[in-house]
Amino acid sequence: MKTWTVHTRAGAAPELVQEGFSLGAAIFGALWLLLHRAWTPAVLLLCVELAAGWLLPQGLQMPAGLLLAWIAGIFGRDLVRWSLELRGYMLEHVVAASNEDLAVGRILTARPDLIEALPA
């Protein structure tokens, strides 16, 4: 069973963010954050990655890069939630389901008023 947080904003479709480690964020870093419209965290992560590459000695760059990738994987989804909050979304529910489609179904069952905000 997977867990999603459901974020809502007036006039917008609900956004679901899965809980847990993100392999995509660990592998792709700032690009993964950009694809999830987490602009501010993506820029901050990119700045930290560039600073680590420029400022650290050659022998520490690879371990630092691996550490940053691990941290991005652990906190990537939380950074997406933070970005949603910056854009005016509110944490509305926590939903458990085996996949995202069932999670959307559960939230729409609990909150039928959100159906209007879904794209056609």
Wavefront OBJ file of the C-alpha trace (Angstrom):
o trace
v 0.000 0.000 0.000
v 1.363 3.406 -0.997
v 0.550 6.735 0.612
v -0.091 10.056 -1.115
v -0.631 13.531 0.237
v -3.395 15.473 -1.488
v -2.936 19.211 -1.977
v -5.725 21.515 -3.110
v -6.096 25.110 -4.222
v -9.267 26.934 -5.215
v -9.985 26.520 -8.907
v -7.192 24.004 -9.514
v -7.136 20.250 -9.791
v -5.900 18.423 -6.697
v -2.214 17.479 -6.717
v -1.125 14.108 -5.330
v 2.435 13.562 -4.105
v 3.573 10.074 -3.174
v 5.383 9.498 0.107
v 8.827 7.955 0.327
v 12.166 7.845 -1.449
v 12.263 9.045 -5.059
v 14.695 7.180 -7.282
v 13.997 9.722 -10.040
v 15.033 12.598 -7.795
v 18.180 10.718 -6.757
v 19.205 10.028 -10.354
v 18.094 13.210 -12.118
v 18.241 15.758 -9.245
v 17.317 19.281 -10.282
v 15.853 18.087 -13.599
v 13.409 15.834 -11.723
v 12.399 18.794 -9.542
v 11.866 20.955 -12.636
v 9.652 18.275 -14.186
v 7.545 18.384 -11.008
v 7.352 22.205 -11.196
v 9.383 22.648 -8.017
v 11.244 25.668 -9.403
v 12.779 27.084 -6.227
v 14.115 23.757 -4.881
v 15.478 22.901 -8.353
v 17.454 26.145 -8.550
v 18.725 25.724 -4.986
v 19.832 22.130 -5.616
v 21.541 23.111 -8.859
v 23.403 25.925 -7.072
v 24.559 23.550 -4.323
v 25.687 20.971 -6.911
v 27.636 23.593 -8.879
v 29.197 25.058 -5.737
v 30.261 21.599 -4.575
v 31.816 20.922 -7.976
v 33.743 24.177 -8.015
v 34.742 24.533 -4.378
v 35.547 21.009 -3.254
v 38.863 19.334 -4.011
v 38.887 16.704 -6.766
v 38.839 13.770 -4.329
v 35.685 14.996 -2.558
v 33.565 15.888 -5.585
v 32.337 12.354 -6.284
v 31.369 11.554 -2.655
v 29.700 14.962 -2.359
v 27.745 14.330 -5.583
v 26.601 10.932 -4.317
v 25.598 12.458 -0.991
v 23.591 15.191 -2.747
v 21.893 12.561 -4.939
v 20.959 10.525 -1.862
v 19.619 13.633 -0.101
v 17.611 14.581 -3.225
v 16.092 11.098 -3.268
v 15.115 11.276 0.380
v 13.747 14.825 0.349
v 12.667 15.231 -3.302
v 8.992 14.620 -2.702
v 9.041 16.882 0.364
v 10.554 19.625 -1.796
v 7.695 19.168 -4.270
v 5.223 19.547 -1.386
v 7.037 22.707 -0.262
v 6.847 24.079 -3.787
v 3.104 23.365 -3.898
v 2.727 25.237 -0.625
v 4.620 28.202 -2.088
v 2.123 28.203 -4.988
v -0.853 28.370 -2.616
v -1.807 24.709 -2.295
v -2.957 23.423 1.081
v -2.462 19.934 2.442
v -5.982 18.514 2.390
v -5.798 14.754 2.899
v -3.539 11.744 3.167
v -4.703 8.823 1.019
v -3.533 5.200 1.010
v -4.041 3.106 -2.123
v -2.184 0.576 -4.243
v -1.761 3.028 -7.166
v -2.320 6.674 -8.017
v -5.581 6.084 -9.906
v -7.151 4.455 -6.858
v -5.818 7.287 -4.699
v -7.524 9.840 -6.968
v -10.721 7.790 -6.781
v -10.591 7.771 -2.998
v -10.058 11.504 -2.723
v -12.896 12.193 -5.178
v -15.164 9.886 -3.175
v -14.331 11.814 -0.013
v -14.484 15.211 -1.722
v -16.848 15.107 -4.744
v -16.597 18.902 -5.031
v -13.061 18.451 -6.432
v -14.429 16.776 -9.579
v -15.239 20.219 -11.011
v -11.552 21.222 -10.888
v -10.324 18.180 -12.851
v -9.267 18.783 -16.445
v -11.772 17.512 -19.004
l 1 2 3 4 5 6 7 8 9 10 11 12 13 14 15 16 17 18 19 20 21 22 23 24 25 26 27 28 29 30 31 32 33 34 35 36 37 38 39 40 41 42 43 44 45 46 47 48 49 50 51 52 53 54 55 56 57 58 59 60 61 62 63 64 65 66 67 68 69 70 71 72 73 74 75 76 77 78 79 80 81 82 83 84 85 86 87 88 89 90 91 92 93 94 95 96 97 98 99 100 101 102 103 104 105 106 107 108 109 110 111 112 113 114 115 116 117 118 119 120
